[in-house]
Amino acid sequence: MRVDISDYVHVGGSVDAVLHFASPASPIDYLKLPIATLKVGSIGTLHALGLAKEKGARFVLASTSEVYGDPQVHPQPESYWGHVNPVGARGVYDEAKRFSEALTMAYRNSHGIDTAILRIFNTHGPRMRPDDGRAIPTFIRQAIKGEPITVAGDGSQTRSIQYVDGLGRRRHAVAALRPTGSGQHRQPARGVDATPG
């Protein structure tokens, strides 16, 4: 089903799971579409959660490591709340995702909705644009063109990376999970930690 999640969504019949993966993820895209990015993270999440509540369906939110902002701790454990700048250039994406996580937990706690939050870290795969502003496509583009590889910082930081097929398997596994009652969210979409160099 293809809809604009920022508009009201109606689905006839029963629904087992609502997977909310809508959002620009490339810095180039969300910086060009700041209001749409905020709307999909707020109004879109509200509509998707409303559908899950109406249908008694499991709700799976695609979030991001960007909820940590510019983290001071590497790698980020679940107990780390981040180091954020809500009015910085990237704030539209970070805050949209932070709000969508908070709204998801509010629906879980207030309405008993069965929810899961996937904090997706650097995923790569086919059809990524070479100039979309994310690390993996940039590395590949620079390598193919014989350009120097850009490594932000001093090169000592790590990144969690995964191929899109792994994310697909994790997404399906999480959507099929039944509630445990723990109320905890995890980072099952985290791939392999890789250190540049």
N, C-alpha and C positions, 0 to 999 in steps of 0.2 A: 504494500500500500504506500503510495507516495502522496504526502500532504505537507502543507506548511504548518508545522507544529505550533507556531505562534498564533494560529487561528484555532478555533474550537474544533475538536476531532470527535467524530461519531463513528463507531464501528458496530455493525449489526452482528448479532450472534455472540457466541462465547469467545473469550480471549484467555489464553493460558499465561502469556507474558507480554509485557510492554517493555521494549528495549529502546531507551532514549539515547541515541547516539548522534543526534543532530547538533551540529555546531561547526563553524569554520575552525580549523585547527592550525592552519598555517599562519604565522605572524603577518605575512603579507596580506592574507585574506581578512583576518579579523581586524587589522588596522585600517583596511579599506571599508569594512562593514561594522563599525563599532556599535551602532544602535541595534542592528540585526543580531549581532553576537550577544549583546545584553538581553535582547528580547527572547532569543531561543533558550538562553540559560535561565530566564525568569518565567516569563509567560509560557514558553514552550514546555518547561519542566512542570509548571502548574497544570497545564492541559494534559500532559502525559500521565502525571500522577492521578489526575481526576479520572482519566480513562481506566487506569489500573484499579482505582477505588470502585468505580461503577461496575467493573467486570469481575472484581474479586481476583484480579490477576497479579502475578509477581511483577515487580517493577525493577528493572536494571538500568542504572544510570552510568553512562560513560563519562567519567571525570578525567582528571589529568594531574600530572605531577606539578603543573603550574599553580595548583592551589597552595603550594608551598612558597610561591613568589620567587625571591632570590634567596634560596636557602643558605643558612649558615652552618648546617649540619649535612654531612654526606656519608653514606646514603641516608635518606630520610626514613626514620622509623615511624610507625603509625602514631606514636606518642608525640611526634614533632608537629607543631601547629604552623610553622612557617615564619617567613620574614617578608612581609608584603608591602606594596605601595599601591593602594587602591586608586590613586589618581595619576599614576604613571602611564606611559604609552601602552604598556601591555596589560594595564589594569582591567580593560574591558573584558578580556578573555579570563584572566585569573579570577576576577570578582564574579563573573557570570557563573563560573564553575563552583566557586566557593558557595555562592547563593544556592545553586542547584543542589549541592550536597546538603546544605542546611535545610532546605525545603523538603528534600527526600527524607531526612531524619525526622523532621517535624511531622510529616505524614505517617511515617512508621510509628512514631511515639504517640501521636494524637488519634490516628485512625486505624492503627493496627495493620497497615499495609505491609505485605511481605516485600522487602526491598533489598537491593544489593547495590553497592557502589564500586565500580571498577576504576581505579586510578591508573590510567593508561600512560605509560612512559614511552619513550621514543620508539614508535612503530614504523617500519619501512616495508616497502613492497612495490609491485609493479604500478605503473601509471602515476607515480609521484612526479610532480613537476620539478625539474632540476633547479629552478630558481624560486622555490616556494619559501625559503627562509629557514627551513629546519636543517638540523645537523647532518643527517645521513644523506639526503639528496645533495646537499652542498659538498660534502666530502666526495661523493661519487662524481659529481659534475667537475670538481676541481681535478680529481685524479684523471678522468677521461681527457680533459683539456691540457693536462700536464702543468697545471697551475699549482702554486704552493697550497698545501692543505691548511685551512684556517682552524686553529685550535684556540678557543677563547680561554682566557686566564693563563695560568703558568704551566698548564699541561698536566698537572697532578690530579685534577678532578676526574671522576668516573661518570659514565652514563649507563643507564640500563637501556638496552636495546632488544627489540624482538622483531621477527618477521611477521607480517600480517596474518599468515596462516595460523601461527601460534595464538594470536589474539582471537581469531575466529573460533578456535577450539575452546579457549578459556571462556569466551562469551557464551557459547552454547552450554558449557558445563555449568556456569553460574546461573544461567536462565533456568536450567533444569533442577537446580538445588531446591530442596524444601527447607522451610525455616527451621532454625535451631533454637530460636528464642533468645539467642545471646545478644542480638542488637549490634554486634560488631561488624565493621566492614574491614576488608582486607585489600591487599594489592596483588591479586592473582594475575594481573596482566603484566607484571614486571618480567622482563626477559633476562638477558645475560648482562651482568655488570662488565663493562669494558673500559679499560684505561687507555687513552690515546698514547701512541708512541710505540 
